[in-house]
Amino acid sequence: MSVLTLHLAGPLQSWGASARFARRTTESAPTKSGVIGMLAAAQGLERGDDDGLARLAALRFGVRIDQPGTRVRDFHTAHHAVTGKSMPLSERFYLSDAVFLAALEGDAALIDALHAALRAPVHPPYLGRRSCPPALPVELGVHYDADLEQVLREQPWQAAAWYQRLRRREDQVPLVLQVEAAPGERGGDVLRDQPLSFAAEHRRHALRTVVST
């Protein structure tokens, strides 16, 4: 198997696994559906191409929280373009100044194709929402004949220089890994962020087990 590593950093990120009417929350780390959506956009995959999405969704996903950031709340207002009427007030949450190392494990040919797509994307990447562009190039590299969790453990710390200086006053800096459970692995938390369809009329997601260490 090969592993593609991604550097996800920006002023704002928002990785929602659920939305309740006008309340749009964010998880504390990137969701699989959000990262797969970014890769699908980079490849120019059509929203209704469920077969193409299934090939991406079959990749095993993991993330390391290198800089957790701060959760912030924003109130969003809008007006209908035709009628001019005010739309309902919405409450949206973001992660400010967060940095994550994300990784996807799968067939070498697919991993290489995704790496190439990120270097010349059809649609630009964003960190969960279109209003959240990355501060730096997203792709880090490809690791051949590698294990997902091993790559996440061994890659250099990606946190911002000011954050690293602040934390290096401590003897140790623990970093949280959130890795998709391997077949047969028990325990962990369950998230509904396994993408099944991105079609506008019926977006669908399945449950996925995530093990944190």
N, C-alpha and C positions, 0 to 999 in steps of 0.2 A: 504494500500500500504506500501511497504518497500522501504528504500533508502540505496543505497550503496555509501559510500564516498571513494574518492581516493585522494592521495597526489601525485601531479605531480611536481617534482622538480629535476633539474639536471643542469650540466654545460651548456648544450645546449638543446633547444627544437625547433621543427619546425612543425607548424600546418597549412599546406597549404590547402586552399579551392579551389584554382585555380592555373593553371600553364600556362604560355605563352611561348611555345617553350623552349628556353634555360634559361628562367627566372623563378625561383622557389621561390615564396614568402612565407611568413608566416603570419597568423592572429595574433592578439595581445593576443589571448587566445586559449586554446585547442578547436578543432572542434569536433562536434559529430562524424563525420566519422572516425577521428583519434582515438578517445577513444573507439568507437565500434570496430574498427579494432584491437585494443590492446586486448579487451576482447575476440573477436573471436579467436585470436591467442592463448590466454591463454587456451581456451577451446579446441583448436586443430580443429577448424571448417575449412573445406575445402573451398578454394576460390570460387568454383562453387556452394556451398550450399546456394542458395538464400533463401530457406525457413528458414534455421537456422539463416541466417543473418536477415531476416525480424522479427524474434522474438526478437532479440537484438535491432534492429532499432526502434521497437515500444516503447522502454523505453523512458521516458521523461528525458531530459538531462539539466543540469545547471552547471555553473562554477562560482567560486569567484576568483577574481584576488587579491591574497594576497601579491604578490611581482611582479610587472610588468616586471622587467628585462630590458635589453638593446638590441635593435635590431642590429644585426651585419650582415655583408655581406661577402661572401666567393666566390672566383672564383675556379671552379672545372674543372680539366682537366682529360682526360682519353684516353687510347689507345685500339684499337680493339684487342681482345685476339688472333685472327687468323692472320689478315693482318698486325697488328702492326701500322696501320694508326691512326693518331690523330683524336679523336672525337671532335665535336664542343665544344667550351668553354662555360660553363654554369655559371650562376650567381645564387647563392643560399643564402637565408636569414634565420637567426636563431634568437631565443631569448636567451640571455645569462643571467644566474643567475636569472631565473624567478621561481616563486612558485605559484601553483594554487591548489585550493580545487575544485574538480569535484564531481558531484553527479548524480546518475541515479535512477529513481523512477519506480517501477513496481511490478509485482506479487512476493510475498515472496519466493516462490520456486525457481524462476529464479534468483532472487537477491542472495539467498543463494548459488546457483550453481556457479554463477559468482565469489562470494567471495572465495569459495573453489578453483576455478580454478586459481585465482590470487595468492593464497597461495602455489599452486603446479602447475605452468603453463606448458602446453605442449611446447609452444614456449615462450621465455623470453619477457617481456614487453619492449617497447621503446617509446620515447616521440615524436611521429610523424614520425621519420625516424629511420632506423636501426642504424645509426651512433650516436643516441642520447639516451643512456641508462639512466634510472633513478638513482639518487644518493642514494635514500632510498627506502624501500619497498613501493609499490604503494597502497596497500589496507590499509584503515583506520578502517573500520568497517561497520556494518549493523545497521540500525535504523528501528525498526518495528513500524507499525501503525503511520507513520510519513509523513510529507509533505515536498516536495523537497525544496521549498524556505525557509521554516522554518529551516530545517537542515542546509542549507547554511548560514543562518543568525546566527545560534547559535553555530556553531562549533568554537573551539579555533583558533586563528590566527596562520597560518602555516608558516609565513615568517621566514627566517633565523634569528638567534639570533642577528647578527650584524645589519641586516636591521631593526629589531624591536627596537634595542637600538637607532638607528639613527632617526627613525620616532617618537619615544615616547617623543622626545623633544617637539612635537606638542601637542596641546590640544586635537585634534581629528585626527584620521586616517581613512578617508573614504575608504571603499573597494567596488569595482564595482561588482555587480552580473549580470550575463548574463544567463537568464533562458528561456528555450523553452516555447513559448506561449501556454497557455492552450486552449482547444477547445473553440472557440467563442471569445477569447481574441483578441482585435484589437491593432494596433500600433506595433512599434518595427522595427527592421532591418531584412532583408531577406538574408540568406546565402544558397548557394548550397552545403550543407554538410550533407543532409539526405541520408544515404547509401541505395542503391537499389541492387547493385551487386558489388562484389569485383573480379569477374572473370577477369583474365588477359586480355582476348581479348575484353571485353566490360565493363569496369567499368562504373557504372552509379550512379548518385546522383540526388536527388530531392531538391526542395527549402524548406526551413524551416524558420519560423519566430522566432526571438530572441528578448526578451524584456530586456533592460538594466536599472538597477537602482543603 
